[in-house]
Amino acid sequence: MDFLIVLFKNRKKRKIIKRYHTEKRALDKFNELIKENKSILFPKLIENAEPSDYELAILTNKTKIQNSLFLTDDLGRNVPVNLENPEYVFLKIEKYYIEESIYDWQTKTKISLIDLVKKYCKTKDLKSIYTLNNKICIQIDSDVKVFSLKDKNESVRFLDSIQDYFFSIGRVDAMFVKDISTAQRKWIYGVLEDKGFEKKRLYRLKTTFSKR
């Protein structure tokens, strides 16, 4: 008999995080994961062109008594939690966040918000951080770094998140702009093209894939 810590996505089991033989060890680990999860700065909301909603739960087959557990749906209604496998019941379930990452054009890899700040937002430099369609640009003097998100809404959400993070730690070395001028937009496109970035990619409005 076991206690399982399980990640759910959109109310369906995604994966088993850890398996324990005692309730105490399972609860300790569960509470640790929930506490660590509060540090997520830019949670994933869309995956494969669909909304993604995550929960972390403890399941057990040591009892047949199902606790009265509820989740709040998108309309604010309390929905009872049920499990397809009748051998297991829920002991606890909490909202959980998965860190979203964005595409770093400089390294051609994915990067998290906190790693982007550490790498590209040195405190000594005054910088402008702004949206460009589905992209985020970080400009220091005449140098511009560019990053892609799924669509324009996601780039605005990222800008809000990084701005909130700067304010929360008392940093005042950046200006945040959601709608740059036409003249500045034209200049940025020219700078990025000179750096070798493909014009077609620069004008692209989204990178979201169709549902699959």
N, C-alpha and C positions, 0 to 999 in steps of 0.2 A: 504494500500500500504506500502511496506517495502523496506529497504535496508539490504541485507544479506551479511555477511562475510562468505565465503565458502572455504573449503579446497578441492582441486582437487588432485587426484593421477592419473598419466598417462592420463591426460585430461578428467577424469571422476570424477563426484562429489563424494567426500568421506563423508563429513559431513558438516553441518551448524555450524559454530563456534558461531555466535551471530547474533541477529536480531535487527534492529533499525528502528525508524520511521523518523529520520532526516538524511540527507546526511552528515552533519557536524560531528555528533557523530560517524557515521559509518567510515568516513575517519580518524577521530582522533584515533579510536581503531585500524583500519587497519594499519596506520603508526606506531603506538606503537608496534604492533605485528611484523611488518617487522623490526623495529629497534632492538627489543629484539632478533629476530631470527639470527642476525649477530653474536651472541655469541656462536652459535652451533659449537662445536669443531670437532665432528665426526658424520657427517650426514649419515642417512640411504640411501644406494644406491641399496640394494637388499632386496626384501621381497617375501617370498614364492617362492624362486628360480627364481624370475623375477626382472628385473631392476625396480626401483621405482623412479618416478619423480613427485615432488609436486609443486603446485602453490597455492597461496592465492589470492582470488578475492573478489571484491565487486560487487554484483548483485542488480538490482533494477527492479521493475515493475512500476515505476513512470514515465518512459519515454519509448518511442518506438524507440528512436534514438540510434543506436548502434555505440559506439565509434570505431574508427579504431584501434583495438588492435591486436598485433601480439606476438607470442612466437617463440623462436629459437629452431629448432629441433636438433637432434643429428648430422646432416650434416651441421649445421650452417645456414639453410634456415629459412626465416621468414614465419611463418605459421599463417594465420588469425584465430582468436579465434571465435568459434561459440558455441552456447548453444542449447541443445536439446529442452529445454522448451521455446517456443516462447513468453511466458508471461514475461520473464526476459531478460535483456540485461546486458552486462558487463560495469561497469564504470572504473574498474581498475583491473589489474592482475600483480602479481609479483612472481618471483621464491621464493620458500619456502623450508625450510629444517626441517626434523624430526630427533631428536636426536637418534642415534643408541645406543644400549646397548650391553654389552657383558656378558657372563655367568661367575659368580664368583664361582669357585670351593670350596672356603673356606666356603661360606655362602649358596651355592646352590640357589642363586638368581641372577637377572640381575643387572648390575651396569653401570652407565655412565662413560665416560672418566674423567670428572671433579671430580666425587665422588671417583673414583679409585685413583686419584692423592691425594686427601685429606686424604683418609683412609690408603693407602698402600705406599705412597711416601713421608714420612716425610723428611723435608729439612735437618735435621741433619745427616741423614744416606747416605753414598755413596752406590749407588745401580746400578745393571746391569738390563737392560730391553731388552728382546730379544724374537724373534719368535721361536716357536717349532711346526712345522707343522701349524695347524690352531689355535695355542694357543699363548698367550703372557705370558711370565714368568717375574716375578720381583724377583730378587735375592739380598738379603742383607746378607753378610757373607755366611753362609751355609744354610740359610733359603730361601726357594723358594715358592712364591705364584703363582698360575696358573689360567688362564682365557681362555675361549674358544670363538672363533668367527666362522663365517659360513664356511670359508675355508682359505687356505693359503694366497690368495690374500688379504682377509680382515684383516688377522693378520698383514701383511706387511703395509697395509693402516693405521691400527691403530697405529703401531709403528711410522710411519711417522707423524701422527697427534699428538701423545703425545710428540714426539721429537720437532715438531714445536711449541707446546704449551710451553714446557720448555724453548726453546730459546726465545720465545716472552716475557717471564716474567723474563728473565735473570737468570734462574736456571742452575747451572753447576754441580749438585750433582748426575748426572746419566750418564751411558754409554749405548748407543743404538746399538744393534747388530742384523743384519738381518740373518746372517748365522753362527751359532756357530759351533765349531769344533766337529768332531765325538766323541772324548774323552769326551768333555764337555757334549755332548748330552747324552752319556751313563751314565755319573755321575748323570745328572739331572733326567733321568728316574729312576735310583736307589733311589734317594732321595724322589721322588714323590711316588714311590711304597711303600717305608718305611713309608710314611705318611698315607698310606691306600688307595691311589687312584688306581683304577683298571687299570691293564696293558693294556687291550684292548682299554679302553678309551684314554689312554695316546698316543697310536700309531695311533689313528684315525686321518684321514686327513681332514675331514670336517664334519659339522653338518647341511649342507644345505638340506632342504627337497625338494622333488619333487614338481613340479607345482601342484596347486590345485585350 
